Amino acid sequence: MERKTNKIKRIRGYALIMVFAGLIIMYLGVFFRETPWVLGLFILIGFIPLALSVVIYFWVGMISTRIITVECPNCNRPTKFLGRVDYCYFCKEPLTIDKELEGEAFNLDYNVQHRRDKFVEEKKQKEDQS
């Protein structure tokens, strides 16, 4: 089932999961206090997801500064919009900024260029046939 959340929220959620995974891996090293090299190995392995989450949080912060902000027609609150289609950050209303996709069934695949082009081409073919 597709999760109805904003892309920025999903990316931040994955980064948060990586933080907790890294901490849990590091904590597992405590059970091997008697063998310092195993303890050190667990700490190093746990540090990897922590470091990656810092990179992801930094990347999302940089993306957030240059993405567009639109006003949701449902809740009238400003939401950061990433891609051509996305959900409202607050009320999870499906939104689009592409005029060709207005009124169509919502699909996150429209953010992928070749899938969107295929859909638009099929739509034009159907219009030409009618």
NUDRENMI-96007 format. One record per residue: residue number from 1; x, y, z of N, C-alpha, C, O, CB in turn. Coordinates in steps of 0.02 Angstrom, whole numbers, m for minus. Atoms other than C-alpha are relative to their C-alpha. Glycine has a CB too. Layout:
BEGIN
- NUM;X;Y;Z;X;Y;Z;X;Y;Z;X;Y;Z;X;Y;Z
...
This chain:
BEGIN
- 1;42;m59;0;0;0;0;44;62;0;95;64;34;m48;0;61
- 2;m38;m62;7;63;172;m45;m10;45;61;m66;57;83;m21;37;m64
- 3;4;m45;m57;105;286;100;m17;70;m24;14;96;m69;67;1;40
- 4;21;m66;20;17;453;86;35;52;43;6;81;88;m76;8;6
- 5;m37;m52;m35;153;569;148;41;39;m51;55;16;m106;45;m29;54
- 6;m41;m44;40;252;711;77;69;m31;m8;93;m66;36;5;71;32
- 7;m66;29;12;420;664;m1;51;20;52;91;m21;74;24;19;m70
- 8;m49;m24;m50;519;772;119;m10;m37;66;39;m56;98;m9;77;11
- 9;13;37;m61;433;687;266;25;m72;m4;54;m97;44;m75;0;15
- 10;m23;69;8;472;514;197;75;m5;5;102;m49;39;m24;m28;m67
- 11;m73;2;m2;656;553;171;24;12;72;70;m22;95;30;53;m47
- 12;m19;m12;m70;670;625;347;m16;m60;44;22;m75;91;m36;62;27
- 13;18;61;m38;582;470;415;52;m55;m9;71;m88;40;m68;m25;m22
- 14;m52;51;11;710;355;333;64;19;36;98;m24;63;13;m8;m75
- 15;m60;m22;m36;851;460;405;m7;m12;75;41;m32;108;14;75;m14
- 16;11;12;m72;774;447;579;6;m74;16;33;m93;68;m69;26;20
- 17;m7;72;m10;761;258;561;74;m19;0;95;m62;39;m38;m39;m55
- 18;m71;15;2;946;255;516;35;21;64;82;m12;86;33;34;m61
- 19;m29;m22;m64;989;353;673;m12;m53;54;35;m73;88;m30;68;23
- 20;15;50;m51;900;228;784;34;m67;m14;56;m100;32;m75;m10;5
- 21;m35;63;17;972;79;689;73;4;19;100;m44;47;m7;m15;m76
- 22;m70;m8;m19;1148;147;713;10;m2;75;58;m33;99;27;65;m27
- 23;m6;1;m73;1120;176;898;m11;m70;28;23;m91;75;m51;48;31
- 24;12;69;m23;1049;1;921;60;m45;m14;80;m85;28;m64;m29;m33
- 25;m60;40;17;1197;m77;831;57;16;48;92;m29;71;21;13;m74
- 26;m52;m19;m47;1316;23;940;m13;m28;70;32;m51;104;6;77;4
- 27;18;26;m66;1222;m29;1096;12;m75;5;30;m99;58;m72;16;15
- 28;m12;73;m1;1236;m213;1047;73;m15;15;89;m69;41;m19;m30;m68
- 29;m71;9;m15;1424;m191;1062;14;m4;75;65;m32;94;40;55;m30
- 30;m9;2;m73;1403;m170;1251;1;m72;25;35;m87;75;m55;40;35
- 31;2;70;m21;1367;m356;1263;67;m36;m11;77;m92;12;m55;m37;m36
- 32;m66;30;15;1545;m389;1201;56;42;31;108;53;0;10;m7;m76
- 33;m50;m41;m34;1640;m282;1328;65;m37;13;118;m7;16;m28;26;65
- 34;m59;39;m16;1759;m423;1365;49;m4;m59;109;m11;m49;m20;m70;22
- 35;m43;2;59;1825;m425;1186;m3;69;m34;m50;84;m70;m22;m57;m50
- 36;2;m70;24;1871;m246;1141;m4;7;m76;m33;55;m101;60;36;24
- 37;3;m9;73;1893;m278;955;m71;m10;m27;m89;21;m76;49;m49;m34
- 38;70;10;22;1712;m342;938;m40;62;20;m83;85;m19;m30;m64;32
- 39;34;m62;m21;1651;m192;1039;15;56;m49;m31;93;m70;22;20;72
- 40;m20;m51;48;1748;m77;924;m32;m10;m69;m50;38;m103;75;3;m8
- 41;31;16;64;1679;m166;771;m73;20;m1;m97;50;m49;7;m75;m15
- 42;70;m20;m4;1500;m142;828;m8;76;0;m54;103;m31;m33;m29;64
- 43;3;m73;m1;1534;42;863;13;28;m69;m21;75;m91;50;28;51
- 44;m14;m24;68;1610;66;691;m57;m15;m48;m76;27;m89;64;m32;m26
- 45;56;18;44;1469;m27;603;m61;43;16;m97;63;m29;m18;m75;8
- 46;57;m43;m19;1339;74;702;11;72;m20;m37;109;m30;m11;m4;73
- 47;m14;m69;19;1427;235;657;m18;14;m73;m33;70;m91;73;16;12
- 48;14;m9;71;1398;206;471;m71;26;m13;m78;77;m47;10;m66;m38
- 49;66;m28;11;1207;229;474;m9;69;32;m46;111;6;m53;m47;26
- 50;5;m66;m31;1227;376;593;30;53;m47;1;107;m56;36;1;68
- 51;m32;m48;46;1347;462;472;m43;10;m63;m49;66;m87;70;m25;m18
- 52;43;m6;59;1233;424;324;m62;41;15;m85;79;m28;m20;m69;m25
- 53;59;m40;m17;1084;498;416;17;74;4;m24;116;m14;m30;m24;67
- 54;m21;m70;m1;1181;659;445;5;27;m71;m17;83;m84;69;8;37
- 55;m5;m20;70;1218;666;259;m70;9;m30;m82;58;m66;40;m52;m42
- 56;68;m5;26;1035;635;218;m36;61;28;m69;97;m10;m41;m64;16
- 57;31;m59;m29;974;768;340;29;64;m31;m8;111;m45;11;1;76
- 58;m31;m58;32;1099;892;265;m27;8;m71;m43;63;m92;77;m7;m1
- 59;25;m1;69;1043;846;88;m72;25;m3;m89;66;m45;6;m70;m32
- 60;70;m22;m2;858;867;132;m4;74;18;m46;110;m9;m40;m42;51
- 61;m1;m71;m17;897;1034;212;19;44;m59;m10;97;m68;47;13;58
- 62;m19;m38;59;983;1093;55;m55;m1;m53;m66;50;m86;65;m28;m30
- 63;55;3;48;839;1032;m53;m57;45;23;m88;79;m18;m26;m73;m7
- 64;56;m39;m27;713;1118;62;8;75;m13;m41;111;m16;m8;m12;74
- 65;m10;m71;11;792;1287;30;m16;21;m71;m28;80;m83;71;19;17
- 66;10;m20;70;766;1281;m158;m61;m30;m33;m70;m21;m93;60;m18;m39
- 67;61;27;30;602;1189;m184;m56;52;5;m52;99;44;m22;m66;34
- 68;54;m48;0;440;1280;m220;m48;m13;57;m54;m69;82;m37;m1;m68
- 69;51;4;m52;307;1315;m91;m67;18;m33;m73;71;m64;15;46;61
- 70;67;m13;28;124;1302;m144;m50;0;57;m38;m27;111;m19;m53;m53
- 71;53;m1;m50;m36;1335;m50;m49;m56;m17;m74;m60;m73;m36;69;2
- 72;45;56;9;m143;1181;m28;m71;27;m8;m93;66;34;5;m50;59
- 73;69;m24;8;m320;1211;m95;m48;m29;52;m102;m2;63;m26;m17;m69
- 74;43;32;m49;m391;1096;39;5;33;69;m45;51;99;17;m74;6
- 75;m9;m27;m67;m315;1164;200;27;72;0;34;102;53;48;m45;40
- 76;m25;m69;8;m248;1333;134;63;14;39;73;69;64;m54;49;21
- 77;m64;m9;m34;m78;1306;214;56;m9;m50;49;m49;m97;8;m50;60
- 78;m57;8;47;89;1325;126;35;m67;11;48;m87;68;50;58;7
- 79;m34;64;m5;172;1159;88;57;m2;m50;51;24;m106;m49;m59;m13
- 80;m57;6;45;341;1120;12;m14;m56;m49;m37;m110;m30;67;m14;40
- 81;21;44;55;320;1034;m154;62;m24;m36;99;16;m64;m48;36;m48
- 82;m58;29;31;451;915;m223;m23;m44;m57;m60;m93;m46;43;m40;51
- 83;21;38;59;427;848;m400;m60;31;m34;m77;89;m20;m15;m72;20
- 84;60;m24;35;275;865;m513;m64;m16;38;m112;21;34;m3;m31;m69
- 85;57;19;m41;154;774;m398;26;m16;70;79;m46;78;m40;m60;m31
- 86;m19;13;m69;161;763;m209;m62;8;44;m113;33;21;57;48;24
- 87;54;m8;m48;50;757;m56;12;63;41;69;85;51;m5;m62;46
- 88;m5;m57;m45;12;906;55;34;m24;64;21;m79;88;m71;31;15
- 89;m37;17;m60;126;907;207;m46;m9;60;m31;m46;106;52;54;15
- 90;44;m2;m59;m21;935;325;m61;m45;m7;m75;m85;37;m21;70;13
- 91;64;37;7;m184;861;256;5;m59;m47;m45;m94;m56;m54;47;m23
- 92;m12;57;45;m109;733;134;m43;2;m63;m56;m51;m92;m12;m64;37
- 93;37;m9;62;m209;803;m12;48;m9;m59;101;21;m59;m35;70;m3
- 94;m44;6;59;m135;747;m180;1;65;m40;m51;93;m55;m22;m59;m45
- 95;m8;m63;36;m66;898;m272;43;m11;m62;83;m57;m65;32;53;45
- 96;m42;0;59;9;930;m443;11;71;m24;m31;114;m14;m32;m43;m56
- 97;m14;m66;30;92;1078;m528;1;m5;m76;13;44;m110;66;28;27
- 98;m2;11;71;84;1001;m701;m71;6;m28;m116;m31;m7;30;m70;m16
- 99;66;m11;29;m63;1063;m804;m26;m62;m37;m86;m74;m40;1;59;m47
- 100;20;60;37;m64;902;m908;m25;m56;45;m60;m101;22;58;m25;m43
- 101;19;53;m46;m91;796;m753;m60;19;43;m83;m22;83;58;m17;45
- 102;58;m21;m40;m235;896;m677;m61;m41;m19;m74;m53;m78;m14;75;m10
- 103;60;39;10;m392;794;m656;13;m74;m11;m35;m113;m18;m37;27;m58
- 104;m17;71;10;m300;628;m680;7;m35;67;14;m2;119;65;m7;m41
- 105;m10;39;m61;m284;489;m554;70;12;27;118;13;m12;m11;m77;m13
- 106;m65;m16;m31;m143;528;m431;45;m61;0;24;m116;19;m10;27;71
- 107;m49;54;1;13;424;m453;69;32;9;87;78;m27;m4;m42;m66
- 108;m67;m27;m12;187;459;m383;48;m16;m57;102;14;m61;28;m26;65
- 109;m42;16;58;259;381;m542;6;59;m48;51;60;m90;m27;m61;m37
- 110;m3;m58;44;223;546;m630;62;42;13;80;84;m28;m62;43;8
- 111;m62;m37;m15;380;616;m545;59;m27;m40;109;8;m48;15;m3;74
- 112;m52;29;41;486;499;m652;m13;22;m72;m66;9;m99;2;m79;6
- 113;10;m33;65;512;586;m819;m25;m47;m54;m73;m31;m89;65;32;m22
- 114;20;44;55;498;437;m936;m70;m30;11;m106;m42;m37;51;m56;m9
- 115;67;25;m14;341;371;m849;m52;54;m13;m106;40;m39;m5;m25;73
- 116;46;m56;12;260;543;m855;m8;12;m75;m64;22;m99;26;63;34
- 117;3;m10;73;304;563;m1040;m42;m54;m33;m81;m40;m79;71;1;m30
- 118;40;55;27;229;392;m1077;m74;12;13;m115;1;m32;23;m68;31
- 119;70;m13;m16;68;439;m987;m28;56;m43;m83;51;m69;m7;18;74
- 120;23;m57;40;55;607;m1077;m9;m21;m73;m57;0;m106;49;59;6
- 121;5;23;69;87;522;m1245;m63;m43;m10;m98;m36;m60;63;m40;m20
- 122;60;42;5;m49;391;m1212;m63;42;4;m112;28;m30;0;m52;56
- 123;58;m44;m7;m169;529;m1159;m13;37;m66;m71;45;m86;11;49;58
- 124;8;m35;64;m137;625;m1321;m26;m46;m55;m66;m26;m97;66;33;m21
- 125;24;49;50;m163;467;m1425;m74;m14;9;m111;m19;m40;40;m65;6
- 126;71;11;m13;m330;437;m1341;m42;59;m22;m97;51;m49;m12;m14;75
- 127;36;m60;22;m382;617;m1374;m4;4;m76;m55;25;m104;33;62;28
- 128;m1;m1;73;m331;602;m1557;m47;m51;m30;m76;m39;m83;71;m13;m26
- 129;45;52;25;m432;442;m1578;m73;18;8;m115;m4;m30;15;m66;35
- 130;70;m18;m11;m590;520;m1508;m22;59;m40;m80;80;m36;m12;13;71
